[in-house]
Amino acid sequence: MIRAANRLVRPLLASRLHGILSRFLMLLTYTGRKSGRRITIPVGYFDWDPGTVLASTFSHSNWIPNLRIGPTVHLRIHGRDYEAVPTVIEDHTAITELLAEFAHRKSPREAKMVGLPGDRKPTPEELHEAGETRRFVLFRLQI
């Protein structure tokens, strides 16, 4: 089902009709570590610090291992193309700290998108629980 959705979303994000989807989805293009093929997938993201975006995914996502060695990747965000260097965040303590910062910086709707409660500040237990199922990638844009 995800592959079918990706087939629909990918062309929309690459077109001039990207508008609404570009608010929370970007296209990530990377080279497969085993196949050597260029792979493009839609990925949820959040603006983070100036020149960086933060992507969130479930811990079992297949694309994470391809970014662990820190290769330069291609991102398409709001119809603009960027080269970026990814940093995969997998350490549970670092993820929990990142989620606490995320809850502080972002809206309740965005907090819910990463498994946090949207109606209040999350408890340490909720941060820990959300961190069990999530991985994050911080992309530094090469501007």
N, CA, C and O atoms as CSV, one atom per row, in Angstrom:
chain,resi,resn,atom,element,x,y,z
A,1,MET,N,N,0.809,-1.185,0.000
A,1,MET,CA,C,0.000,0.000,0.000
A,1,MET,C,C,0.864,1.265,0.000
A,1,MET,O,O,0.543,2.242,-0.676
A,2,ILE,N,N,1.955,1.239,0.758
A,2,ILE,CA,C,2.841,2.405,0.798
A,2,ILE,C,C,3.465,2.639,-0.569
A,2,ILE,O,O,3.588,3.784,-1.004
A,3,ARG,N,N,3.861,1.570,-1.252
A,3,ARG,CA,C,4.449,1.735,-2.586
A,3,ARG,C,C,3.466,2.373,-3.552
A,3,ARG,O,O,3.840,3.232,-4.351
A,4,ALA,N,N,2.203,1.950,-3.479
A,4,ALA,CA,C,1.181,2.534,-4.353
A,4,ALA,C,C,1.001,4.019,-4.043
A,4,ALA,O,O,0.903,4.839,-4.955
A,5,ALA,N,N,0.959,4.358,-2.764
A,5,ALA,CA,C,0.826,5.769,-2.376
A,5,ALA,C,C,2.040,6.567,-2.841
A,5,ALA,O,O,1.898,7.693,-3.317
A,6,ASN,N,N,3.235,5.985,-2.705
A,6,ASN,CA,C,4.446,6.665,-3.156
A,6,ASN,C,C,4.386,6.948,-4.651
A,6,ASN,O,O,4.813,8.013,-5.098
A,7,ARG,N,N,3.857,6.001,-5.431
A,7,ARG,CA,C,3.752,6.191,-6.883
A,7,ARG,C,C,2.839,7.362,-7.234
A,7,ARG,O,O,3.038,8.026,-8.251
A,8,LEU,N,N,1.845,7.614,-6.397
A,8,LEU,CA,C,0.947,8.747,-6.633
A,8,LEU,C,C,1.549,10.064,-6.146
A,8,LEU,O,O,1.427,11.093,-6.809
A,9,VAL,N,N,2.191,10.022,-4.997
A,9,VAL,CA,C,2.695,11.242,-4.362
A,9,VAL,C,C,3.958,11.759,-5.042
A,9,VAL,O,O,4.118,12.969,-5.202
A,10,ARG,N,N,4.861,10.859,-5.445
A,10,ARG,CA,C,6.133,11.271,-6.051
A,10,ARG,C,C,5.943,12.243,-7.222
A,10,ARG,O,O,6.549,13.314,-7.221
A,11,PRO,N,N,5.116,11.896,-8.226
A,11,PRO,CA,C,4.959,12.839,-9.344
A,11,PRO,C,C,4.316,14.167,-8.929
A,11,PRO,O,O,4.644,15.215,-9.485
A,12,LEU,N,N,3.411,14.123,-7.964
A,12,LEU,CA,C,2.787,15.370,-7.502
A,12,LEU,C,C,3.812,16.294,-6.850
A,12,LEU,O,O,3.818,17.497,-7.107
A,13,LEU,N,N,4.675,15.733,-6.011
A,13,LEU,CA,C,5.693,16.549,-5.340
A,13,LEU,C,C,6.721,17.101,-6.327
A,13,LEU,O,O,7.309,18.156,-6.090
A,14,ALA,N,N,6.935,16.388,-7.433
A,14,ALA,CA,C,7.901,16.832,-8.437
A,14,ALA,C,C,7.292,17.837,-9.414
A,14,ALA,O,O,8.018,18.463,-10.187
A,15,SER,N,N,5.979,17.997,-9.389
A,15,SER,CA,C,5.289,18.867,-10.346
A,15,SER,C,C,5.000,20.247,-9.755
A,15,SER,O,O,5.319,20.532,-8.601
A,16,ARG,N,N,4.382,21.097,-10.590
A,16,ARG,CA,C,3.971,22.417,-10.119
A,16,ARG,C,C,2.755,22.335,-9.204
A,16,ARG,O,O,2.361,23.338,-8.608
A,17,LEU,N,N,2.158,21.156,-9.087
A,17,LEU,CA,C,0.981,20.962,-8.245
A,17,LEU,C,C,1.347,20.516,-6.825
A,17,LEU,O,O,0.496,20.013,-6.092
A,18,HIS,N,N,2.591,20.697,-6.447
A,18,HIS,CA,C,3.098,20.201,-5.161
A,18,HIS,C,C,2.505,20.915,-3.951
A,18,HIS,O,O,2.517,20.354,-2.855
A,19,GLY,N,N,1.996,22.114,-4.108
A,19,GLY,CA,C,1.491,23.008,-3.072
A,19,GLY,C,C,1.197,22.448,-1.702
A,19,GLY,O,O,2.035,22.544,-0.806
A,20,ILE,N,N,0.028,21.867,-1.517
A,20,ILE,CA,C,-0.409,21.414,-0.191
A,20,ILE,C,C,0.495,20.313,0.349
A,20,ILE,O,O,0.849,20.322,1.528
A,21,LEU,N,N,0.870,19.364,-0.508
A,21,LEU,CA,C,1.709,18.251,-0.047
A,21,LEU,C,C,3.082,18.726,0.419
A,21,LEU,O,O,3.665,18.137,1.329
A,22,SER,N,N,3.599,19.779,-0.193
A,22,SER,CA,C,4.946,20.259,0.142
A,22,SER,C,C,5.043,20.863,1.532
A,22,SER,O,O,6.146,21.106,2.022
A,23,ARG,N,N,3.916,21.108,2.169
A,23,ARG,CA,C,3.973,21.654,3.532
A,23,ARG,C,C,4.523,20.633,4.516
A,23,ARG,O,O,5.105,21.002,5.536
A,24,PHE,N,N,4.339,19.337,4.211
A,24,PHE,CA,C,4.777,18.316,5.165
A,24,PHE,C,C,5.490,17.130,4.522
A,24,PHE,O,O,5.935,16.228,5.231
A,25,LEU,N,N,5.606,17.113,3.198
A,25,LEU,CA,C,6.333,16.046,2.511
A,25,LEU,C,C,7.399,16.631,1.595
A,25,LEU,O,O,7.196,17.675,0.974
A,26,MET,N,N,8.529,15.952,1.520
A,26,MET,CA,C,9.588,16.315,0.581
A,26,MET,C,C,9.965,15.056,-0.189
A,26,MET,O,O,9.625,13.946,0.219
A,27,LEU,N,N,10.667,15.234,-1.304
A,27,LEU,CA,C,11.215,14.096,-2.028
A,27,LEU,C,C,12.670,13.923,-1.616
A,27,LEU,O,O,13.452,14.872,-1.655
A,28,LEU,N,N,13.021,12.723,-1.227
A,28,LEU,CA,C,14.389,12.361,-0.863
A,28,LEU,C,C,14.919,11.434,-1.943
A,28,LEU,O,O,14.311,10.403,-2.233
A,29,THR,N,N,16.049,11.795,-2.540
A,29,THR,CA,C,16.698,10.937,-3.530
A,29,THR,C,C,18.060,10.546,-2.983
A,29,THR,O,O,18.871,11.401,-2.626
A,30,TYR,N,N,18.297,9.247,-2.923
A,30,TYR,CA,C,19.560,8.717,-2.415
A,30,TYR,C,C,19.981,7.546,-3.291
A,30,TYR,O,O,19.201,7.067,-4.115
A,31,THR,N,N,21.210,7.091,-3.113
A,31,THR,CA,C,21.713,5.938,-3.850
A,31,THR,C,C,21.641,4.719,-2.951
A,31,THR,O,O,22.141,4.735,-1.826
A,32,GLY,N,N,21.016,3.658,-3.452
A,32,GLY,CA,C,20.898,2.420,-2.690
A,32,GLY,C,C,22.266,1.836,-2.391
A,32,GLY,O,O,23.106,1.740,-3.285
A,33,ARG,N,N,22.501,1.446,-1.150
A,33,ARG,CA,C,23.822,0.955,-0.753
A,33,ARG,C,C,24.148,-0.387,-1.380
A,33,ARG,O,O,25.324,-0.682,-1.595
A,34,LYS,N,N,23.160,-1.207,-1.681
A,34,LYS,CA,C,23.397,-2.513,-2.298
A,34,LYS,C,C,23.220,-2.461,-3.809
A,34,LYS,O,O,24.047,-2.991,-4.551
A,35,SER,N,N,22.147,-1.827,-4.267
A,35,SER,CA,C,21.825,-1.822,-5.698
A,35,SER,C,C,22.604,-0.777,-6.480
A,35,SER,O,O,22.850,-0.950,-7.673
A,36,GLY,N,N,22.995,0.309,-5.818
A,36,GLY,CA,C,23.650,1.401,-6.519
A,36,GLY,C,C,22.675,2.257,-7.324
A,36,GLY,O,O,23.090,3.200,-7.999
A,37,ARG,N,N,21.394,1.939,-7.258
A,37,ARG,CA,C,20.364,2.680,-7.997
A,37,ARG,C,C,19.998,3.957,-7.249
A,37,ARG,O,O,20.094,4.033,-6.024
A,38,ARG,N,N,19.574,4.961,-8.024
A,38,ARG,CA,C,19.035,6.182,-7.423
A,38,ARG,C,C,17.580,5.913,-7.078
A,38,ARG,O,O,16.802,5.466,-7.921
A,39,ILE,N,N,17.222,6.188,-5.839
A,39,ILE,CA,C,15.878,5.907,-5.333
A,39,ILE,C,C,15.281,7.221,-4.839
A,39,ILE,O,O,15.937,7.976,-4.121
A,40,THR,N,N,14.036,7.492,-5.226
A,40,THR,CA,C,13.346,8.702,-4.792
A,40,THR,C,C,12.075,8.309,-4.060
A,40,THR,O,O,11.249,7.560,-4.582
A,41,ILE,N,N,11.926,8.824,-2.841
A,41,ILE,CA,C,10.742,8.528,-2.029
A,41,ILE,C,C,10.228,9.806,-1.367
A,41,ILE,O,O,11.009,10.713,-1.081
A,42,PRO,N,N,8.914,9.882,-1.122
A,42,PRO,CA,C,8.395,10.991,-0.325
A,42,PRO,C,C,8.631,10.717,1.159
A,42,PRO,O,O,8.444,9.596,1.631
A,43,VAL,N,N,9.038,11.742,1.878
A,43,VAL,CA,C,9.354,11.613,3.300
A,43,VAL,C,C,8.746,12.807,4.041
A,43,VAL,O,O,8.819,13.941,3.569
A,44,GLY,N,N,8.150,12.544,5.197
A,44,GLY,CA,C,7.639,13.626,6.030
A,44,GLY,C,C,8.792,14.407,6.636
A,44,GLY,O,O,9.808,13.829,7.022
A,45,TYR,N,N,8.633,15.716,6.719
A,45,TYR,CA,C,9.711,16.544,7.265
A,45,TYR,C,C,9.143,17.724,8.046
A,45,TYR,O,O,7.961,18.055,7.950
A,46,PHE,N,N,10.034,18.347,8.824
A,46,PHE,CA,C,9.716,19.547,9.596
A,46,PHE,C,C,10.888,20.506,9.466
A,46,PHE,O,O,12.044,20.085,9.514
A,47,ASP,N,N,10.597,21.798,9.301
A,47,ASP,CA,C,11.672,22.787,9.368
A,47,ASP,C,C,12.243,22.726,10.776
A,47,ASP,O,O,11.496,22.601,11.747
A,48,TRP,N,N,13.566,22.816,10.891
A,48,TRP,CA,C,14.188,22.714,12.206
A,48,TRP,C,C,14.967,23.982,12.485
A,48,TRP,O,O,14.376,25.001,12.844
A,49,ASP,N,N,16.255,23.943,12.330
A,49,ASP,CA,C,17.076,25.138,12.489
A,49,ASP,C,C,17.300,25.746,11.109
A,49,ASP,O,O,17.039,25.083,10.105
A,50,PRO,N,N,17.777,26.995,11.030
A,50,PRO,CA,C,18.065,27.561,9.710
A,50,PRO,C,C,19.025,26.654,8.934
A,50,PRO,O,O,20.079,26.271,9.441
A,51,GLY,N,N,18.648,26.322,7.713
A,51,GLY,CA,C,19.487,25.470,6.874
A,51,GLY,C,C,19.372,23.993,7.171
A,51,GLY,O,O,20.149,23.199,6.640
A,52,THR,N,N,18.418,23.597,8.012
A,52,THR,CA,C,18.240,22.173,8.315
A,52,THR,C,C,16.758,21.812,8.310
A,52,THR,O,O,15.893,22.625,8.638
A,53,VAL,N,N,16.500,20.577,7.929
A,53,VAL,CA,C,15.158,20.011,8.058
A,53,VAL,C,C,15.286,18.684,8.790
A,53,VAL,O,O,16.318,18.017,8.724
A,54,LEU,N,N,14.236,18.320,9.477
A,54,LEU,CA,C,14.211,17.103,10.282
A,54,LEU,C,C,13.176,16.159,9.696
A,54,LEU,O,O,12.015,16.530,9.529
A,55,ALA,N,N,13.594,14.943,9.386
A,55,ALA,CA,C,12.674,13.927,8.884
A,55,ALA,C,C,12.433,12.908,9.984
A,55,ALA,O,O,13.339,12.559,10.740
A,56,SER,N,N,11.205,12.444,10.056
A,56,SER,CA,C,10.817,11.449,11.051
A,56,SER,C,C,10.264,10.239,10.327
A,56,SER,O,O,9.528,10.365,9.348
A,57,THR,N,N,10.626,9.071,10.816
A,57,THR,CA,C,10.106,7.842,10.232
A,57,THR,C,C,10.033,6.775,11.311
A,57,THR,O,O,10.578,6.935,12.403
A,58,PHE,N,N,9.359,5.699,10.992
A,58,PHE,CA,C,9.317,4.580,11.922
A,58,PHE,C,C,10.659,3.860,11.901
A,58,PHE,O,O,11.368,3.903,10.895
A,59,SER,N,N,11.009,3.209,12.983
A,59,SER,CA,C,12.333,2.603,13.129
A,59,SER,C,C,12.611,1.504,12.122
A,59,SER,O,O,13.776,1.184,11.882
A,60,HIS,N,N,11.583,0.914,11.523
A,60,HIS,CA,C,11.793,-0.181,10.580
A,60,HIS,C,C,11.870,0.277,9.126
A,60,HIS,O,O,11.854,-0.563,8.226
A,61,SER,N,N,11.952,1.576,8.869
A,61,SER,CA,C,11.988,2.094,7.497
A,61,SER,C,C,13.232,1.615,6.769
A,61,SER,O,O,14.329,1.604,7.327
A,62,ASN,N,N,13.047,1.220,5.513
A,62,ASN,CA,C,14.143,0.647,4.726
A,62,ASN,C,C,15.172,1.666,4.249
A,62,ASN,O,O,16.298,1.287,3.928
A,63,TRP,N,N,14.822,2.929,4.196
A,63,TRP,CA,C,15.745,3.906,3.631
A,63,TRP,C,C,16.790,4.409,4.622
A,63,TRP,O,O,17.814,4.954,4.208
A,64,ILE,N,N,16.558,4.243,5.890
A,64,ILE,CA,C,17.504,4.725,6.911
A,64,ILE,C,C,18.914,4.143,6.738
A,64,ILE,O,O,19.876,4.910,6.790
A,65,PRO,N,N,19.088,2.826,6.536
A,65,PRO,CA,C,20.452,2.298,6.409
A,65,PRO,C,C,21.252,2.924,5.267
A,65,PRO,O,O,22.480,2.982,5.331
A,66,ASN,N,N,20.572,3.387,4.233
A,66,ASN,CA,C,21.265,4.007,3.106
A,66,ASN,C,C,21.859,5.368,3.447
A,66,ASN,O,O,22.699,5.879,2.707
A,67,LEU,N,N,21.436,5.953,4.548
A,67,LEU,CA,C,21.910,7.287,4.921
A,67,LEU,C,C,22.909,7.259,6.065
A,67,LEU,O,O,23.456,8.302,6.425
A,68,ARG,N,N,23.156,6.109,6.636
A,68,ARG,CA,C,24.016,6.031,7.829
A,68,ARG,C,C,25.446,6.481,7.581
A,68,ARG,O,O,26.085,7.020,8.485
A,69,ILE,N,N,25.956,6.273,6.390
A,69,ILE,CA,C,27.346,6.651,6.129
A,69,ILE,C,C,27.485,8.131,5.789
A,69,ILE,O,O,28.588,8.616,5.537
A,70,GLY,N,N,26.356,8.846,5.782
A,70,GLY,CA,C,26.395,10.288,5.594
A,70,GLY,C,C,26.661,10.766,4.182
A,70,GLY,O,O,27.331,11.783,4.008
A,71,PRO,N,N,26.155,10.062,3.146
A,71,PRO,CA,C,26.388,10.550,1.791
A,71,PRO,C,C,25.549,11.800,1.526
A,71,PRO,O,O,24.558,12.048,2.213
A,72,THR,N,N,25.947,12.569,0.542
A,72,THR,CA,C,25.118,13.692,0.126
A,72,THR,C,C,23.893,13.134,-0.576
A,72,THR,O,O,23.996,12.208,-1.381
A,73,VAL,N,N,22.741,13.696,-0.273
A,73,VAL,CA,C,21.482,13.274,-0.881
A,73,VAL,C,C,20.843,14.485,-1.557
A,73,VAL,O,O,21.283,15.621,-1.383
A,74,HIS,N,N,19.807,14.214,-2.322
A,74,HIS,CA,C,19.069,15.277,-3.007
A,74,HIS,C,C,17.693,15.388,-2.367
A,74,HIS,O,O,17.017,14.381,-2.161
A,75,LEU,N,N,17.275,16.621,-2.051
A,75,LEU,CA,C,15.948,16.872,-1.488
A,75,LEU,C,C,15.199,17.841,-2.393
A,75,LEU,O,O,15.783,18.778,-2.938
A,76,ARG,N,N,13.911,17.607,-2.545
A,76,ARG,CA,C,13.033,18.569,-3.224
A,76,ARG,C,C,11.997,19.014,-2.202
A,76,ARG,O,O,11.148,18.233,-1.772
A,77,ILE,N,N,12.087,20.302,-1.819
A,77,ILE,CA,C,11.235,20.872,-0.776
A,77,ILE,C,C,10.555,22.115,-1.344
A,77,ILE,O,O,11.221,23.024,-1.840
A,78,HIS,N,N,9.244,22.147,-1.270
A,78,HIS,CA,C,8.479,23.295,-1.793
A,78,HIS,C,C,8.856,23.617,-3.235
A,78,HIS,O,O,8.922,24.787,-3.614
A,79,GLY,N,N,9.103,22.585,-4.040
A,79,GLY,CA,C,9.420,22.795,-5.445
A,79,GLY,C,C,10.842,23.237,-5.722
A,79,GLY,O,O,11.182,23.522,-6.870
A,80,ARG,N,N,11.683,23.302,-4.699
A,80,ARG,CA,C,13.086,23.698,-4.874
A,80,ARG,C,C,13.991,22.520,-4.574
A,80,ARG,O,O,13.689,21.691,-3.715
A,81,ASP,N,N,15.110,22.455,-5.295
A,81,ASP,CA,C,16.052,21.349,-5.152
A,81,ASP,C,C,17.237,21.756,-4.287
A,81,ASP,O,O,17.757,22.867,-4.390
A,82,TYR,N,N,17.652,20.819,-3.425
A,82,TYR,CA,C,18.776,21.031,-2.513
A,82,TYR,C,C,19.626,19.771,-2.450
A,82,TYR,O,O,19.117,18.656,-2.567
A,83,GLU,N,N,20.914,19.961,-2.266
A,83,GLU,CA,C,21.796,18.886,-1.849
A,83,GLU,C,C,21.861,18.992,-0.329
A,83,GLU,O,O,21.829,20.093,0.220
A,84,ALA,N,N,21.953,17.861,0.343
A,84,ALA,CA,C,21.970,17.883,1.808
A,84,ALA,C,C,22.818,16.737,2.340
A,84,ALA,O,O,22.987,15.710,1.683
A,85,VAL,N,N,23.340,16.931,3.528
A,85,VAL,CA,C,24.098,15.885,4.221
A,85,VAL,C,C,23.240,15.393,5.383
A,85,VAL,O,O,22.877,16.173,6.262
A,86,PRO,N,N,22.912,14.083,5.388
A,86,PRO,CA,C,22.060,13.555,6.455
A,86,PRO,C,C,22.859,13.102,7.673
A,86,PRO,O,O,23.991,12.631,7.558
A,87,THR,N,N,22.246,13.256,8.832
A,87,THR,CA,C,22.752,12.671,10.071
A,87,THR,C,C,21.617,11.845,10.654
A,87,THR,O,O,20.589,12.388,11.058
A,88,VAL,N,N,21.804,10.532,10.697
A,88,VAL,CA,C,20.782,9.634,11.229
A,88,VAL,C,C,20.887,9.627,12.749
A,88,VAL,O,O,21.968,9.437,13.306
A,89,ILE,N,N,19.752,9.836,13.412
A,89,ILE,CA,C,19.712,9.844,14.877
A,89,ILE,C,C,18.995,8.579,15.319
A,89,ILE,O,O,17.781,8.453,15.156
A,90,GLU,N,N,19.760,7.636,15.884
A,90,GLU,CA,C,19.199,6.342,16.274
A,90,GLU,C,C,19.381,6.020,17.749
A,90,GLU,O,O,18.700,5.141,18.279
A,91,ASP,N,N,20.287,6.716,18.416
A,91,ASP,CA,C,20.510,6.488,19.837
A,91,ASP,C,C,19.254,6.880,20.606
A,91,ASP,O,O,18.730,7.980,20.426
A,92,HIS,N,N,18.775,5.987,21.458
A,92,HIS,CA,C,17.494,6.215,22.123
A,92,HIS,C,C,17.503,7.454,23.018
A,92,HIS,O,O,16.512,8.182,23.076
A,93,THR,N,N,18.601,7.697,23.709
A,93,THR,CA,C,18.692,8.891,24.556
A,93,THR,C,C,18.625,10.152,23.702
A,93,THR,O,O,17.930,11.108,24.049
A,94,ALA,N,N,19.348,10.151,22.586
A,94,ALA,CA,C,19.336,11.310,21.687
A,94,ALA,C,C,17.947,11.524,21.091
A,94,ALA,O,O,17.510,12.664,20.935
A,95,ILE,N,N,17.255,10.443,20.759
A,95,ILE,CA,C,15.900,10.552,20.210
A,95,ILE,C,C,14.952,11.130,21.252
A,95,ILE,O,O,14.140,12.000,20.938
A,96,THR,N,N,15.050,10.652,22.488
A,96,THR,CA,C,14.186,11.156,23.557
A,96,THR,C,C,14.422,12.649,23.783
A,96,THR,O,O,13.468,13.407,23.954
A,97,GLU,N,N,15.687,13.075,23.785
A,97,GLU,CA,C,16.004,14.494,23.945
A,97,GLU,C,C,15.474,15.309,22.765
A,97,GLU,O,O,14.954,16.411,22.942
A,98,LEU,N,N,15.613,14.754,21.564
A,98,LEU,CA,C,15.108,15.432,20.373
A,98,LEU,C,C,13.590,15.574,20.425
A,98,LEU,O,O,13.049,16.620,20.066
A,99,LEU,N,N,12.906,14.531,20.869
A,99,LEU,CA,C,11.448,14.597,20.994
A,99,LEU,C,C,11.018,15.652,22.016
A,99,LEU,O,O,10.021,16.343,21.807
A,100,ALA,N,N,11.757,15.779,23.113
A,100,ALA,CA,C,11.440,16.815,24.107
A,100,ALA,C,C,11.597,18.204,23.488
A,100,ALA,O,O,10.756,19.079,23.693
A,101,GLU,N,N,12.664,18.397,22.740
A,101,GLU,CA,C,12.874,19.676,22.051
A,101,GLU,C,C,11.797,19.897,20.989
A,101,GLU,O,O,11.309,21.013,20.815
A,102,PHE,N,N,11.433,18.840,20.291
A,102,PHE,CA,C,10.385,18.908,19.271
A,102,PHE,C,C,9.067,19.371,19.895
A,102,PHE,O,O,8.401,20.257,19.360
A,103,ALA,N,N,8.698,18.777,21.016
A,103,ALA,CA,C,7.452,19.141,21.699
A,103,ALA,C,C,7.471,20.605,22.128
A,103,ALA,O,O,6.436,21.272,22.129
A,104,HIS,N,N,8.645,21.099,22.489
A,104,HIS,CA,C,8.777,22.495,22.905
A,104,HIS,C,C,8.644,23.457,21.714
A,104,HIS,O,O,8.031,24.517,21.836
A,105,ARG,N,N,9.224,23.081,20.561
A,105,ARG,CA,C,9.286,23.975,19.401
A,105,ARG,C,C,8.059,23.934,18.498
A,105,ARG,O,O,7.688,24.951,17.910
A,106,LYS,N,N,7.436,22.787,18.384
A,106,LYS,CA,C,6.435,22.579,17.336
A,106,LYS,C,C,5.008,22.648,17.863
A,106,LYS,O,O,4.765,22.665,19.070
A,107,SER,N,N,4.081,22.688,16.924
A,107,SER,CA,C,2.653,22.791,17.262
A,107,SER,C,C,2.118,21.457,17.777
A,107,SER,O,O,2.740,20.417,17.565
A,108,PRO,N,N,0.968,21.482,18.451
A,108,PRO,CA,C,0.350,20.229,18.901
A,108,PRO,C,C,0.073,19.258,17.747
A,108,PRO,O,O,0.244,18.049,17.901
A,109,ARG,N,N,-0.350,19.781,16.601
A,109,ARG,CA,C,-0.617,18.913,15.443
A,109,ARG,C,C,0.661,18.213,14.991
A,109,ARG,O,O,0.647,17.022,14.683
A,110,GLU,N,N,1.760,18.954,14.954
A,110,GLU,CA,C,3.035,18.364,14.559
A,110,GLU,C,C,3.515,17.357,15.601
A,110,GLU,O,O,4.077,16.321,15.246
A,111,ALA,N,N,3.299,17.651,16.876
A,111,ALA,CA,C,3.688,16.716,17.937
A,111,ALA,C,C,2.968,15.384,17.766
A,111,ALA,O,O,3.568,14.323,17.941
A,112,LYS,N,N,1.694,15.437,17.429
A,112,LYS,CA,C,0.930,14.201,17.227
A,112,LYS,C,C,1.480,13.387,16.058
A,112,LYS,O,O,1.387,12.160,16.054
A,113,MET,N,N,2.054,14.072,15.064
A,113,MET,CA,C,2.597,13.381,13.890
A,113,MET,C,C,3.806,12.518,14.233
A,113,MET,O,O,4.138,11.603,13.479
A,114,VAL,N,N,4.464,12.787,15.345
A,114,VAL,CA,C,5.616,11.978,15.753
A,114,VAL,C,C,5.312,11.142,16.992
A,114,VAL,O,O,6.225,10.674,17.671
A,115,GLY,N,N,4.033,10.958,17.282
A,115,GLY,CA,C,3.637,10.064,18.363
A,115,GLY,C,C,3.549,10.688,19.740
A,115,GLY,O,O,3.452,9.972,20.736
A,116,LEU,N,N,3.582,12.010,19.815
A,116,LEU,CA,C,3.478,12.700,21.103
A,116,LEU,C,C,2.051,13.187,21.318
A,116,LEU,O,O,1.304,13.359,20.356
A,117,PRO,N,N,1.667,13.410,22.576
A,117,PRO,CA,C,0.330,13.962,22.809
A,117,PRO,C,C,0.271,15.389,22.263
A,117,PRO,O,O,1.238,16.144,22.366
A,118,GLY,N,N,-0.858,15.740,21.691
A,118,GLY,CA,C,-0.981,17.060,21.098
A,118,GLY,C,C,-1.639,18.081,21.998
A,118,GLY,O,O,-1.746,19.252,21.632
A,119,ASP,N,N,-2.081,17.657,23.169
A,119,ASP,CA,C,-2.852,18.558,24.020
A,119,ASP,C,C,-2.106,19.042,25.260
A,119,ASP,O,O,-2.660,19.790,26.066
A,120,ARG,N,N,-0.851,18.618,25.416
A,120,ARG,CA,C,-0.109,18.993,26.623
A,120,ARG,C,C,1.362,18.642,26.440
A,120,ARG,O,O,1.758,18.016,25.457
A,121,LYS,N,N,2.156,19.064,27.416
A,121,LYS,CA,C,3.573,18.706,27.411
A,121,LYS,C,C,3.691,17.209,27.692
A,121,LYS,O,O,3.073,16.716,28.635
A,122,PRO,N,N,4.480,16.469,26.888
A,122,PRO,CA,C,4.595,15.025,27.121
A,122,PRO,C,C,5.377,14.703,28.394
A,122,PRO,O,O,6.290,15.430,28.786
A,123,THR,N,N,4.998,13.605,29.021
A,123,THR,CA,C,5.724,13.117,30.192
A,123,THR,C,C,7.002,12.422,29.730
A,123,THR,O,O,7.111,12.063,28.557
A,124,PRO,N,N,7.971,12.224,30.626
A,124,PRO,CA,C,9.166,11.473,30.248
A,124,PRO,C,C,8.829,10.079,29.709
A,124,PRO,O,O,9.492,9.595,28.791
A,125,GLU,N,N,7.816,9.440,30.268
A,125,GLU,CA,C,7.416,8.109,29.797
A,125,GLU,C,C,6.881,8.176,28.366
A,125,GLU,O,O,7.168,7.297,27.554
A,126,GLU,N,N,6.108,9.210,28.060
A,126,GLU,CA,C,5.575,9.363,26.700
A,126,GLU,C,C,6.684,9.660,25.699
A,126,GLU,O,O,6.644,9.183,24.565
A,127,LEU,N,N,7.669,10.441,26.112
A,127,LEU,CA,C,8.818,10.704,25.247
A,127,LEU,C,C,9.576,9.412,24.970
A,127,LEU,O,O,9.957,9.132,23.833
A,128,HIS,N,N,9.787,8.633,26.025
A,128,HIS,CA,C,10.484,7.354,25.890
A,128,HIS,C,C,9.715,6.416,24.959
A,128,HIS,O,O,10.304,5.792,24.075
A,129,GLU,N,N,8.414,6.320,25.157
A,129,GLU,CA,C,7.580,5.426,24.348
A,129,GLU,C,C,7.574,5.848,22.877
A,129,GLU,O,O,7.700,5.000,21.993
A,130,ALA,N,N,7.430,7.138,22.608
A,130,ALA,CA,C,7.448,7.621,21.223
A,130,ALA,C,C,8.807,7.361,20.581
A,130,ALA,O,O,8.887,7.055,19.391
A,131,GLY,N,N,9.868,7.483,21.363
A,131,GLY,CA,C,11.214,7.245,20.857
A,131,GLY,C,C,11.497,5.800,20.510
A,131,GLY,O,O,12.401,5.516,19.725
A,132,GLU,N,N,10.735,4.881,21.088
A,132,GLU,CA,C,10.919,3.453,20.796
A,132,GLU,C,C,10.586,3.114,19.353
A,132,GLU,O,O,11.157,2.178,18.792
A,133,THR,N,N,9.678,3.855,18.746
A,133,THR,CA,C,9.197,3.507,17.406
A,133,THR,C,C,9.670,4.462,16.326
A,133,THR,O,O,9.333,4.269,15.157
A,134,ARG,N,N,10.431,5.473,16.670
A,134,ARG,CA,C,10.822,6.505,15.709
A,134,ARG,C,C,12.326,6.572,15.507
A,134,ARG,O,O,13.115,6.244,16.393
A,135,ARG,N,N,12.693,7.007,14.310
A,135,ARG,CA,C,14.061,7.390,14.001
A,135,ARG,C,C,13.977,8.752,13.333
A,135,ARG,O,O,12.971,9.082,12.705
A,136,PHE,N,N,15.021,9.531,13.467
A,136,PHE,CA,C,15.051,10.860,12.875
A,136,PHE,C,C,16.304,11.018,12.034
A,136,PHE,O,O,17.343,10.415,12.303
A,137,VAL,N,N,16.175,11.842,11.013
A,137,VAL,CA,C,17.326,12.216,10.195
A,137,VAL,C,C,17.329,13.733,10.103
A,137,VAL,O,O,16.337,14.350,9.714
A,138,LEU,N,N,18.450,14.318,10.464
A,138,LEU,CA,C,18.635,15.755,10.345
A,138,LEU,C,C,19.399,15.999,9.047
A,138,LEU,O,O,20.503,15.483,8.870
A,139,PHE,N,N,18.823,16.774,8.148
A,139,PHE,CA,C,19.454,17.081,6.866
A,139,PHE,C,C,19.985,18.510,6.906
A,139,PHE,O,O,19.226,19.459,7.101
A,140,ARG,N,N,21.306,18.653,6.719
A,140,ARG,CA,C,21.926,19.978,6.605
A,140,ARG,C,C,21.952,20.347,5.125
A,140,ARG,O,O,22.641,19.714,4.325
A,141,LEU,N,N,21.191,21.381,4.775
A,141,LEU,CA,C,21.096,21.796,3.378
A,141,LEU,C,C,22.392,22.469,2.944
A,141,LEU,O,O,22.961,23.276,3.679
A,142,GLN,N,N,22.847,22.132,1.754
A,142,GLN,CA,C,24.045,22.744,1.174
A,142,GLN,C,C,23.591,23.931,0.330
A,142,GLN,O,O,23.336,23.796,-0.867
A,143,ILE,N,N,23.495,25.089,0.967
A,143,ILE,CA,C,22.942,26.270,0.281
A,143,ILE,C,C,24.058,27.124,-0.266
A,143,ILE,O,O,23.800,28.162,-0.877
